[in-house]
Amino acid sequence: MGILSILILNKAGGLIYQRDFNEGLKKLSSNDYLVLAGTFHGVHAITSRISPVPGSGGLEVMESEHFRMQCFQTLTGTKFLIFAQPHQPNIDVIVKRVYELYADYVMKNPFYQIEMPIRCEAFDRNLLAYIQPRQ
């Protein structure tokens, strides 16, 4: 059991970060990840508009027999997607901790430009340290 992959999308639906944590995953090309991010952004926007629940934030959880996807959208529109094994507990807690790491190591980095790809060694290192013990 464990976390399979993490994606971070900017408010326009562009992929700004992607990392796989399970060596058993089928490798996708960088173009495939970009298409996945754009497609998810569109589906998320549509589901937030057609939801019968007023103020719904769109697609948050998707489960299959092979994986579970959890989405957390910040107030600024940045989306954090975590793909995990189907029965991984506390994914909502994990995604919020990833957001905290993002806030601490990416957003406080004076060299990071908002909405641009994340290239921050401290974020990578701390994210890996947080995710690896869960594998």
mmCIF file of the C-alpha atoms, coordinates in Angstrom:
data_MODEL
# 
_entry.id   MODEL 
# 
loop_
_atom_site.group_PDB 
_atom_site.id 
_atom_site.type_symbol 
_atom_site.label_atom_id 
_atom_site.label_alt_id 
_atom_site.label_comp_id 
_atom_site.label_asym_id 
_atom_site.label_entity_id 
_atom_site.label_seq_id 
_atom_site.pdbx_PDB_ins_code 
_atom_site.Cartn_x 
_atom_site.Cartn_y 
_atom_site.Cartn_z 
_atom_site.occupancy 
_atom_site.B_iso_or_equiv 
_atom_site.pdbx_formal_charge 
_atom_site.auth_seq_id 
_atom_site.auth_comp_id 
_atom_site.auth_asym_id 
_atom_site.auth_atom_id 
_atom_site.pdbx_PDB_model_num 
ATOM 1   C CA . MET A 1 1   ? 0.000   0.000  0.000   1.00 0.00 ? 1   MET A CA 1 
ATOM 2   C CA . GLY A 1 2   ? 1.115   3.539  -0.539  1.00 0.00 ? 2   GLY A CA 1 
ATOM 3   C CA . ILE A 1 3   ? 1.182   6.708  -2.512  1.00 0.00 ? 3   ILE A CA 1 
ATOM 4   C CA . LEU A 1 4   ? 1.648   6.187  -6.239  1.00 0.00 ? 4   LEU A CA 1 
ATOM 5   C CA . SER A 1 5   ? 1.962   9.709  -7.620  1.00 0.00 ? 5   SER A CA 1 
ATOM 6   C CA . ILE A 1 6   ? 1.479   13.384 -6.814  1.00 0.00 ? 6   ILE A CA 1 
ATOM 7   C CA . LEU A 1 7   ? 0.546   16.082 -9.317  1.00 0.00 ? 7   LEU A CA 1 
ATOM 8   C CA . ILE A 1 8   ? 0.150   19.804 -8.705  1.00 0.00 ? 8   ILE A CA 1 
ATOM 9   C CA . LEU A 1 9   ? -1.838  21.903 -11.176 1.00 0.00 ? 9   LEU A CA 1 
ATOM 10  C CA . ASN A 1 10  ? -1.917  25.677 -11.361 1.00 0.00 ? 10  ASN A CA 1 
ATOM 11  C CA . LYS A 1 11  ? -5.209  27.579 -11.523 1.00 0.00 ? 11  LYS A CA 1 
ATOM 12  C CA . ALA A 1 12  ? -5.212  27.438 -15.342 1.00 0.00 ? 12  ALA A CA 1 
ATOM 13  C CA . GLY A 1 13  ? -4.875  23.638 -15.322 1.00 0.00 ? 13  GLY A CA 1 
ATOM 14  C CA . GLY A 1 14  ? -1.197  23.533 -16.216 1.00 0.00 ? 14  GLY A CA 1 
ATOM 15  C CA . LEU A 1 15  ? 0.962   20.844 -14.664 1.00 0.00 ? 15  LEU A CA 1 
ATOM 16  C CA . ILE A 1 16  ? 3.551   22.509 -12.437 1.00 0.00 ? 16  ILE A CA 1 
ATOM 17  C CA . TYR A 1 17  ? 4.770   19.450 -10.505 1.00 0.00 ? 17  TYR A CA 1 
ATOM 18  C CA . GLN A 1 18  ? 4.662   15.679 -10.944 1.00 0.00 ? 18  GLN A CA 1 
ATOM 19  C CA . ARG A 1 19  ? 6.401   12.926 -9.018  1.00 0.00 ? 19  ARG A CA 1 
ATOM 20  C CA . ASP A 1 20  ? 5.936   9.145  -9.011  1.00 0.00 ? 20  ASP A CA 1 
ATOM 21  C CA . PHE A 1 21  ? 6.684   7.241  -5.801  1.00 0.00 ? 21  PHE A CA 1 
ATOM 22  C CA . ASN A 1 22  ? 6.067   3.662  -6.872  1.00 0.00 ? 22  ASN A CA 1 
ATOM 23  C CA . GLU A 1 23  ? 8.570   2.012  -9.195  1.00 0.00 ? 23  GLU A CA 1 
ATOM 24  C CA . GLY A 1 24  ? 5.873   -0.428 -10.342 1.00 0.00 ? 24  GLY A CA 1 
ATOM 25  C CA . LEU A 1 25  ? 3.867   2.260  -12.112 1.00 0.00 ? 25  LEU A CA 1 
ATOM 26  C CA . LYS A 1 26  ? 3.690   2.278  -15.867 1.00 0.00 ? 26  LYS A CA 1 
ATOM 27  C CA . LYS A 1 27  ? 5.771   5.241  -16.975 1.00 0.00 ? 27  LYS A CA 1 
ATOM 28  C CA . LEU A 1 28  ? 3.895   7.961  -18.811 1.00 0.00 ? 28  LEU A CA 1 
ATOM 29  C CA . SER A 1 29  ? 5.504   10.516 -21.071 1.00 0.00 ? 29  SER A CA 1 
ATOM 30  C CA . SER A 1 30  ? 5.667   14.140 -19.978 1.00 0.00 ? 30  SER A CA 1 
ATOM 31  C CA . ASN A 1 31  ? 3.083   14.905 -22.671 1.00 0.00 ? 31  ASN A CA 1 
ATOM 32  C CA . ASP A 1 32  ? 0.728   12.291 -21.168 1.00 0.00 ? 32  ASP A CA 1 
ATOM 33  C CA . TYR A 1 33  ? 0.996   13.998 -17.775 1.00 0.00 ? 33  TYR A CA 1 
ATOM 34  C CA . LEU A 1 34  ? 0.226   17.371 -19.380 1.00 0.00 ? 34  LEU A CA 1 
ATOM 35  C CA . VAL A 1 35  ? -2.855  15.888 -21.075 1.00 0.00 ? 35  VAL A CA 1 
ATOM 36  C CA . LEU A 1 36  ? -3.929  14.273 -17.790 1.00 0.00 ? 36  LEU A CA 1 
ATOM 37  C CA . ALA A 1 37  ? -3.618  17.602 -15.968 1.00 0.00 ? 37  ALA A CA 1 
ATOM 38  C CA . GLY A 1 38  ? -5.574  19.514 -18.603 1.00 0.00 ? 38  GLY A CA 1 
ATOM 39  C CA . THR A 1 39  ? -8.281  16.854 -18.779 1.00 0.00 ? 39  THR A CA 1 
ATOM 40  C CA . PHE A 1 40  ? -8.673  16.733 -15.008 1.00 0.00 ? 40  PHE A CA 1 
ATOM 41  C CA . HIS A 1 41  ? -8.882  20.534 -14.861 1.00 0.00 ? 41  HIS A CA 1 
ATOM 42  C CA . GLY A 1 42  ? -11.749 20.496 -17.375 1.00 0.00 ? 42  GLY A CA 1 
ATOM 43  C CA . VAL A 1 43  ? -13.614 17.679 -15.638 1.00 0.00 ? 43  VAL A CA 1 
ATOM 44  C CA . HIS A 1 44  ? -13.164 19.401 -12.270 1.00 0.00 ? 44  HIS A CA 1 
ATOM 45  C CA . ALA A 1 45  ? -14.591 22.646 -13.652 1.00 0.00 ? 45  ALA A CA 1 
ATOM 46  C CA . ILE A 1 46  ? -17.585 20.872 -15.211 1.00 0.00 ? 46  ILE A CA 1 
ATOM 47  C CA . THR A 1 47  ? -18.370 18.843 -12.088 1.00 0.00 ? 47  THR A CA 1 
ATOM 48  C CA . SER A 1 48  ? -18.272 21.959 -9.926  1.00 0.00 ? 48  SER A CA 1 
ATOM 49  C CA . ARG A 1 49  ? -20.953 23.540 -12.148 1.00 0.00 ? 49  ARG A CA 1 
ATOM 50  C CA . ILE A 1 50  ? -23.282 20.559 -12.486 1.00 0.00 ? 50  ILE A CA 1 
ATOM 51  C CA . SER A 1 51  ? -23.172 19.429 -8.864  1.00 0.00 ? 51  SER A CA 1 
ATOM 52  C CA . PRO A 1 52  ? -26.571 19.448 -7.158  1.00 0.00 ? 52  PRO A CA 1 
ATOM 53  C CA . VAL A 1 53  ? -24.864 20.629 -3.967  1.00 0.00 ? 53  VAL A CA 1 
ATOM 54  C CA . PRO A 1 54  ? -24.559 24.441 -3.915  1.00 0.00 ? 54  PRO A CA 1 
ATOM 55  C CA . GLY A 1 55  ? -20.967 25.603 -3.556  1.00 0.00 ? 55  GLY A CA 1 
ATOM 56  C CA . SER A 1 56  ? -19.522 22.210 -4.453  1.00 0.00 ? 56  SER A CA 1 
ATOM 57  C CA . GLY A 1 57  ? -15.852 22.295 -5.333  1.00 0.00 ? 57  GLY A CA 1 
ATOM 58  C CA . GLY A 1 58  ? -16.056 19.734 -8.123  1.00 0.00 ? 58  GLY A CA 1 
ATOM 59  C CA . LEU A 1 59  ? -14.523 16.283 -8.354  1.00 0.00 ? 59  LEU A CA 1 
ATOM 60  C CA . GLU A 1 60  ? -12.677 15.493 -5.128  1.00 0.00 ? 60  GLU A CA 1 
ATOM 61  C CA . VAL A 1 61  ? -12.362 11.697 -4.973  1.00 0.00 ? 61  VAL A CA 1 
ATOM 62  C CA . MET A 1 62  ? -12.320 9.048  -7.656  1.00 0.00 ? 62  MET A CA 1 
ATOM 63  C CA . GLU A 1 63  ? -11.982 5.385  -6.757  1.00 0.00 ? 63  GLU A CA 1 
ATOM 64  C CA . SER A 1 64  ? -11.371 2.317  -8.863  1.00 0.00 ? 64  SER A CA 1 
ATOM 65  C CA . GLU A 1 65  ? -10.172 -1.182 -8.101  1.00 0.00 ? 65  GLU A CA 1 
ATOM 66  C CA . HIS A 1 66  ? -6.639  -0.140 -9.114  1.00 0.00 ? 66  HIS A CA 1 
ATOM 67  C CA . PHE A 1 67  ? -6.195  3.279  -7.501  1.00 0.00 ? 67  PHE A CA 1 
ATOM 68  C CA . ARG A 1 68  ? -7.791  6.113  -5.576  1.00 0.00 ? 68  ARG A CA 1 
ATOM 69  C CA . MET A 1 69  ? -7.398  9.741  -6.600  1.00 0.00 ? 69  MET A CA 1 
ATOM 70  C CA . GLN A 1 70  ? -7.876  12.549 -4.086  1.00 0.00 ? 70  GLN A CA 1 
ATOM 71  C CA . CYS A 1 71  ? -7.997  16.216 -5.109  1.00 0.00 ? 71  CYS A CA 1 
ATOM 72  C CA . PHE A 1 72  ? -7.520  19.200 -2.851  1.00 0.00 ? 72  PHE A CA 1 
ATOM 73  C CA . GLN A 1 73  ? -8.130  22.633 -4.352  1.00 0.00 ? 73  GLN A CA 1 
ATOM 74  C CA . THR A 1 74  ? -6.769  25.689 -2.569  1.00 0.00 ? 74  THR A CA 1 
ATOM 75  C CA . LEU A 1 75  ? -8.550  29.031 -2.434  1.00 0.00 ? 75  LEU A CA 1 
ATOM 76  C CA . THR A 1 76  ? -6.172  30.293 -5.139  1.00 0.00 ? 76  THR A CA 1 
ATOM 77  C CA . GLY A 1 77  ? -7.209  27.491 -7.513  1.00 0.00 ? 77  GLY A CA 1 
ATOM 78  C CA . THR A 1 78  ? -4.088  25.352 -7.227  1.00 0.00 ? 78  THR A CA 1 
ATOM 79  C CA . LYS A 1 79  ? -5.012  21.658 -7.261  1.00 0.00 ? 79  LYS A CA 1 
ATOM 80  C CA . PHE A 1 80  ? -3.138  18.871 -5.501  1.00 0.00 ? 80  PHE A CA 1 
ATOM 81  C CA . LEU A 1 81  ? -3.827  15.386 -6.876  1.00 0.00 ? 81  LEU A CA 1 
ATOM 82  C CA . ILE A 1 82  ? -2.697  12.274 -5.059  1.00 0.00 ? 82  ILE A CA 1 
ATOM 83  C CA . PHE A 1 83  ? -2.956  8.861  -6.652  1.00 0.00 ? 83  PHE A CA 1 
ATOM 84  C CA . ALA A 1 84  ? -2.748  6.060  -4.085  1.00 0.00 ? 84  ALA A CA 1 
ATOM 85  C CA . GLN A 1 85  ? -3.438  2.387  -3.626  1.00 0.00 ? 85  GLN A CA 1 
ATOM 86  C CA . PRO A 1 86  ? -7.215  1.753  -3.328  1.00 0.00 ? 86  PRO A CA 1 
ATOM 87  C CA . HIS A 1 87  ? -7.288  1.169  0.424   1.00 0.00 ? 87  HIS A CA 1 
ATOM 88  C CA . GLN A 1 88  ? -4.665  3.711  1.523   1.00 0.00 ? 88  GLN A CA 1 
ATOM 89  C CA . PRO A 1 89  ? -6.030  5.334  4.705   1.00 0.00 ? 89  PRO A CA 1 
ATOM 90  C CA . ASN A 1 90  ? -6.069  9.055  5.453   1.00 0.00 ? 90  ASN A CA 1 
ATOM 91  C CA . ILE A 1 91  ? -5.396  10.362 1.954   1.00 0.00 ? 91  ILE A CA 1 
ATOM 92  C CA . ASP A 1 92  ? -7.154  13.614 2.868   1.00 0.00 ? 92  ASP A CA 1 
ATOM 93  C CA . VAL A 1 93  ? -4.618  14.112 5.685   1.00 0.00 ? 93  VAL A CA 1 
ATOM 94  C CA . ILE A 1 94  ? -1.725  13.291 3.344   1.00 0.00 ? 94  ILE A CA 1 
ATOM 95  C CA . VAL A 1 95  ? -2.849  15.737 0.649   1.00 0.00 ? 95  VAL A CA 1 
ATOM 96  C CA . LYS A 1 96  ? -3.186  18.536 3.197   1.00 0.00 ? 96  LYS A CA 1 
ATOM 97  C CA . ARG A 1 97  ? 0.322   17.801 4.522   1.00 0.00 ? 97  ARG A CA 1 
ATOM 98  C CA . VAL A 1 98  ? 1.645   17.976 0.943   1.00 0.00 ? 98  VAL A CA 1 
ATOM 99  C CA . TYR A 1 99  ? -0.043  21.375 0.686   1.00 0.00 ? 99  TYR A CA 1 
ATOM 100 C CA . GLU A 1 100 ? 1.694   22.481 3.904   1.00 0.00 ? 100 GLU A CA 1 
ATOM 101 C CA . LEU A 1 101 ? 5.056   21.387 2.482   1.00 0.00 ? 101 LEU A CA 1 
ATOM 102 C CA . TYR A 1 102 ? 4.250   23.313 -0.707  1.00 0.00 ? 102 TYR A CA 1 
ATOM 103 C CA . ALA A 1 103 ? 3.428   26.424 1.322   1.00 0.00 ? 103 ALA A CA 1 
ATOM 104 C CA . ASP A 1 104 ? 6.592   26.101 3.426   1.00 0.00 ? 104 ASP A CA 1 
ATOM 105 C CA . TYR A 1 105 ? 9.150   25.244 0.759   1.00 0.00 ? 105 TYR A CA 1 
ATOM 106 C CA . VAL A 1 106 ? 7.765   26.528 -2.546  1.00 0.00 ? 106 VAL A CA 1 
ATOM 107 C CA . MET A 1 107 ? 5.692   29.596 -1.747  1.00 0.00 ? 107 MET A CA 1 
ATOM 108 C CA . LYS A 1 108 ? 8.264   30.933 0.733   1.00 0.00 ? 108 LYS A CA 1 
ATOM 109 C CA . ASN A 1 109 ? 11.072  30.483 -1.804  1.00 0.00 ? 109 ASN A CA 1 
ATOM 110 C CA . PRO A 1 110 ? 11.959  33.995 -3.050  1.00 0.00 ? 110 PRO A CA 1 
ATOM 111 C CA . PHE A 1 111 ? 13.082  32.579 -6.416  1.00 0.00 ? 111 PHE A CA 1 
ATOM 112 C CA . TYR A 1 112 ? 9.832   30.761 -7.203  1.00 0.00 ? 112 TYR A CA 1 
ATOM 113 C CA . GLN A 1 113 ? 7.541   32.419 -9.743  1.00 0.00 ? 113 GLN A CA 1 
ATOM 114 C CA . ILE A 1 114 ? 3.863   31.733 -9.097  1.00 0.00 ? 114 ILE A CA 1 
ATOM 115 C CA . GLU A 1 115 ? 2.097   29.462 -11.619 1.00 0.00 ? 115 GLU A CA 1 
ATOM 116 C CA . MET A 1 116 ? 5.429   28.239 -13.020 1.00 0.00 ? 116 MET A CA 1 
ATOM 117 C CA . PRO A 1 117 ? 6.883   24.696 -12.768 1.00 0.00 ? 117 PRO A CA 1 
ATOM 118 C CA . ILE A 1 118 ? 8.185   23.833 -9.310  1.00 0.00 ? 118 ILE A CA 1 
ATOM 119 C CA . ARG A 1 119 ? 11.921  23.248 -9.172  1.00 0.00 ? 119 ARG A CA 1 
ATOM 120 C CA . CYS A 1 120 ? 12.689  23.385 -5.477  1.00 0.00 ? 120 CYS A CA 1 
ATOM 121 C CA . GLU A 1 121 ? 15.134  20.907 -3.980  1.00 0.00 ? 121 GLU A CA 1 
ATOM 122 C CA . ALA A 1 122 ? 13.964  21.513 -0.408  1.00 0.00 ? 122 ALA A CA 1 
ATOM 123 C CA . PHE A 1 123 ? 10.357  20.718 -1.408  1.00 0.00 ? 123 PHE A CA 1 
ATOM 124 C CA . ASP A 1 124 ? 11.426  17.506 -3.182  1.00 0.00 ? 124 ASP A CA 1 
ATOM 125 C CA . ARG A 1 125 ? 13.564  16.392 -0.261  1.00 0.00 ? 125 ARG A CA 1 
ATOM 126 C CA . ASN A 1 126 ? 10.887  17.039 2.388   1.00 0.00 ? 126 ASN A CA 1 
ATOM 127 C CA . LEU A 1 127 ? 8.107   15.549 0.269   1.00 0.00 ? 127 LEU A CA 1 
ATOM 128 C CA . LEU A 1 128 ? 10.136  12.388 -0.254  1.00 0.00 ? 128 LEU A CA 1 
ATOM 129 C CA . ALA A 1 129 ? 10.933  12.204 3.474   1.00 0.00 ? 129 ALA A CA 1 
ATOM 130 C CA . TYR A 1 130 ? 7.213   12.487 4.259   1.00 0.00 ? 130 TYR A CA 1 
ATOM 131 C CA . ILE A 1 131 ? 5.969   9.994  1.639   1.00 0.00 ? 131 ILE A CA 1 
ATOM 132 C CA . GLN A 1 132 ? 8.669   7.272  1.844   1.00 0.00 ? 132 GLN A CA 1 
ATOM 133 C CA . PRO A 1 133 ? 7.858   6.045  5.392   1.00 0.00 ? 133 PRO A CA 1 
ATOM 134 C CA . ARG A 1 134 ? 4.276   5.445  4.208   1.00 0.00 ? 134 ARG A CA 1 
ATOM 135 C CA . GLN A 1 135 ? 5.368   3.087  1.424   1.00 0.00 ? 135 GLN A CA 1 
# 
